[in-house]
Amino acid sequence: MTLDRLLAEQQLSPALQRYEWVLLSPKNAQYSLPLRAITHIKTGILQSHAWEQTELYHATRNDILLNFCNTGSIIHPRQFVLIHDACVYRHPEFYSKPYVLLHQLLGKLLARNSIIGTVSHFSRSELTALLAPASPIGVFYNGADHLRHITANTTIIERLRLQATPFFLCIGSLTKNKNVRLAVKAFEQLNHASAWLVIVSGGNKTIFGSEELPSANNVIHAGRLSDAEIAGLYAAAQAFIFPSIYEGFGLPPLEAMHHGCPVLATTAPAVQEICGDAASYFDPHNANALAQLMRQTLDGTINRAALAEKHAARVKLFTWEKNAHSIARMIEDQLCV
């Protein structure tokens, strides 16, 4: 969307403005974006990887192809692929075997003839070591400023009956990597009669699997919520818990900071890279350490107001406009030849 806005406002270089920009998707694509400068075309009869490797390649074989979702056409001659993390290599146990075999192979093949980018310096070091790419991997940080356009829906607080009680928020699919089980375990150890834990979750069980969470008192499983409802929870939560074992970036902590919500985050390297000194950290395998941080938020040791300046400074570092300009420079320098 930001690339589209920059094109519409003539903010990219003349070389890039002269191109015809097209968003290609399979005909079964369900989403439609309000684009101004980029044309959306649905093409082909196939779906998923079959569409990507055949019909997408055929439609773009003489053009520059940009892929932002981990994969691309393995034989395309001029292509940029954004691979978000190396989790499928480092933690294959978090995925189904077919998914692991396919994506490990795709990554290695793409690294041979594509320009590869990723979303953190940690992920760049991981992917460089694992894929041995033909050219250096660029870092293109995600943005957190999309929340500026979302009005928080505070009615979710009333619907979950949380108006008069402190609560912690955890967002993540119920997969082993997201480690939501640890948040529940830590909350049990907290043993605070008036506090609640709200879990917002979703995900594809076929690809990523799923794990059952232990039952516990004062835990609300809210399921999937809208962005506006999640924003309402961020704004009111005592703290946001991010217990992931492995991440390539870690966007939810920045979203929480945008709403002034204290962040209790895992020590996963990419998460520390992104959150810096604006979060409190715990080992993703140590429920007791997380429980102690939760106590500190309840007794005021970790204070929202005291963190406000750090939150604002951190969020300002990660914007979609910076991301779009970085990608535009990469296209001009490496693909417009």
N, C-alpha and C positions, 0 to 999 in steps of 0.2 A: 504493500500500500504506500509506503514512503517513497519507494522508487517511482511509483506512478505519480505521486504528488510532485516530486522534483522534476519529472519530465513535463508534467502539465504546466508547471510554473517556470519552465525553461531555465532550471538551475543546474543542469549538468553541462558538460563540455559540448561545444558544437559538434564534435565527432560523434558523441553518443546521441545527441538530439536528432541527428540525421537518420538514425536507424529506425526501422519499423519495429516496435516492441509488441510481442504477442505472447499471451498466456495460453498455452495449450494444455488441454485436459481430456481425459476419456469422456465419452458421451454420457456415462453414468455418473459423472461428478455431480454432487448434490449442492455444492455451494456456488453462489454467484456474488462477486465482489463489485462494489460501486467504483469501477475504474474510469478514469478520465482520459488518460493518454495511452494506456495499454489495452490492446484489443483481446478479448477472451474468445477463443475458438475451441469448440469441442470437436474432437476428431477420432476416427477409427471405430472399430467394433469390439476390440479386446479390452481387457482390464488389467490393472496392477502391473506386475513385472513383465507379463507378456506384451502389454501395450507399450511399456517403456522401452523394451529392447527391440521392438519391431516397428510399430506404427509411429511412435515418437521419433525414433531414429530416422525413419523414412521421410517424415515431414520436416525435419530440421537438418538433414545431413549436409546441406550447403550453407548453413547458418551457424551462428554462435548459440550454444545451448547452455542455459543456466538451470541447475537443479539444486534446490535448497533443502531437500528432505532425505539426505543420506545416500541416495543411489542415483544412477544415471545410466545412459546407454554405454555399454562397455566398448563399443567400436566407434563412437562419435569422435571425429577428428579435432573439433574445437569446442571444448566443454569445460564448465566449472561445476564442481560438485561440493556442496557443503556437508561434511560428515560431522555430526554433532559430538560424538564421543567414541571411545574404543571399548565400550562395555561388552559388546558381543564377543570380543577377543579376551578381555580380562576376566569376565564373569559369564561364560556361556551357560552356566547352570541356571541363570535367570530367565532363559528363553527355551522355546521348544527346539528340538534337534533340527528339524527342517529349516527353521528360521536361522539358526546359527550357521549351518552349512551354506545356505544361500548367501547370507550377508557377509560372512567371512570371505567367500570367494569373490563376490561383487567388489568388496573393498579393495582386495589385492589387484584385481583386474583394472579397476578404475584408476588406481594409483600409478599404473604404467603409462597411461596416455591422456590423463585429464589433469587440469589444474584443481588441486584439492585445497579447500579451506575448512576451518573449524571455528569453534566459538570460545576457546580459552587457550592460554599458553600451556596449561596442563594437558589439554587434549592434543595440542600440537605435538608435544613431546611424546605422548603415548602413540599417536598415529604415525609419527615419523619413525619411531623404533619398530613398530609392528608392520608397517606397510612398505617401508623403504621407497617412498614416492620418487618419481622421476624429477620433480621440481619441488622447491621448498613450499611448505604448507603455510598459508596465510592465516592470521587470526582476525575474525570478524565478530566482535562481541555482540550478543543480543542486546535489545533495548528493553527498558522497563517503563518508558513514558507512555505506552499505550493506555495506561490506566487514567491518564489525564482526561480522556474522553468518556470515561465510565462514571455514571452517577451511582453512588452506593445505595443499594436497596436495603434500608435498615429494618424493613418489616420482617426480614428473616430472623432477627433477634427475638421478636415477639412470637413468631411461628415456632421457634425452637424453645420458647419459654426460658430465655436467658437474660431477661431484663434486669434482674436483681441479683445476679450471681456471677462471680468471676469464671472465665472459661479460657481454655487453651485451644488453639486451632492447629490441626494437622491436615495437610492436603497431599494426596498421593494415591496412586493405584495400589491395590492390595497385592503387590508383587514383592518378592524377597528383597529386591534392590531398594525399593522405597522404604522398607524397614519400618512400616507403621506399627508392627507388632511391638517394637521396642518402645514406642511412644505410649502404648497402652500399658506395657509392663512398668514403665517409669511412673505413669499416672497412678497405678495401683500402689506403688511404693510411696508416692507422695501422701496418700491416705489423708486427704483433706475433704472433710465432709461436705463443704459448701461449694467446692470447685467442680467444674465439668470439663470434659474433653470432647471436642467436636471433630469428627473425622469426615472430610469430604473426599470421596474416592470414585474411581471409575477405571476403565482399562479394558484391553482385549485379552480375555483369559486364554484364548486359543494360542496366541503368540507368546504372551508373557507369563502365562500361568497365573495362579492366584493362591493366596494362603488364607486360611481361616484365622480370624483374630480371637484371642481369648476373651471370654465374657468378663465384663467388669462393671461395677456400679458407676453411675454418673458419666457414662460414655454414650454419646449420640452419634450414630452412623447416619450422616445426612445424605449420603449418595452423591449424585451429580447435582451441581447447582449452577446457576447462571453467573457470569462475570460480575454482574451488579450485586448479586447476593453474596458472593465471595468477598467483594469489596466491603460490603456491610459488616461481614464477620471480621475482616482484617482490622477495620476501624475500631471495633469494640473489644477484641480479644485481649486477654491479659498478656499473651505472648504467642508467637507463631513458632511451631516446632517443625524442623526440617531434618529428619533422621536418616536420609539416604546413605547407603553404603558407598555408592559410586555415582558420580555425575560428571557430565562434560561442561556444564555451566551452572545451572541452578537458578532458575528465574523466580520461583515463588518467594524466596527471601527478599529479593528486591521489591517485589510487589507489596510485601508486608511493610517494608521500610517506607514505601511511598505513602502508606496510610499511617505512619508513625507507630507501627506495632513492633515491640521488641522481638528480636529473632534469636531463637535457640537453635543452633545449626550444628550439623555434623562436621567433623574435622576432615572430611574428604577434601583432597587438595584443591580441586576446582572450586568448591564452595568457599574455601578460605580465600582463594584468589579473588573471587567476586565480592564477597562480603567484607573483606578487610577487617578493620577495627570496629565495624558497626554491628557486629553480632557477638553473642556469647557461644562458646563451642563446647561440645562434648564428644567423646569417642562413640561411634555408632554401634558399638557392642557393649556399652556400659550404661545400663538403665539407671543405676544409682547416680551417676554423674548428671544425667538429664533430670532426674527427680530433684537433685540439689539445686539446679538452675531454676526449676519450676518454683521451688520454695522461695528462692531469692526474688522472683518476680512478684510473688504474693506478699512478701514482707517489705517490698519497696526497695530492696537493694539494687535490683535492675529496674530503673525508672524510665518511663516513656519520655518525659520531658527532658531528662538529661541526655537522651539519645537523639533528640530531634535534629541537632546540627550534624551529627555524624550520618544519620539517615539521609538527610537532604544532600550532603556532599557525595555520598556513595551513589545514590540514584542518578545524580547529575552526570556521572561518568559513563552511564550506559543508556544511550538513546538510539532509536531507530534511524534518526537522521545521520548520525555518525556512522552507523552500520551501512546505510545505503551509499553514502559518499565513499566509504572505503571499498565497497564492492564495485562501485562505478570506476574508481581509479584502477582497480585490479583488471577489470574488463578492458579498459583502454590500454593499459601497459602490457598485458599478457595475451589477450585474445584478439584485439583489433590489429592484426598483422597481415 
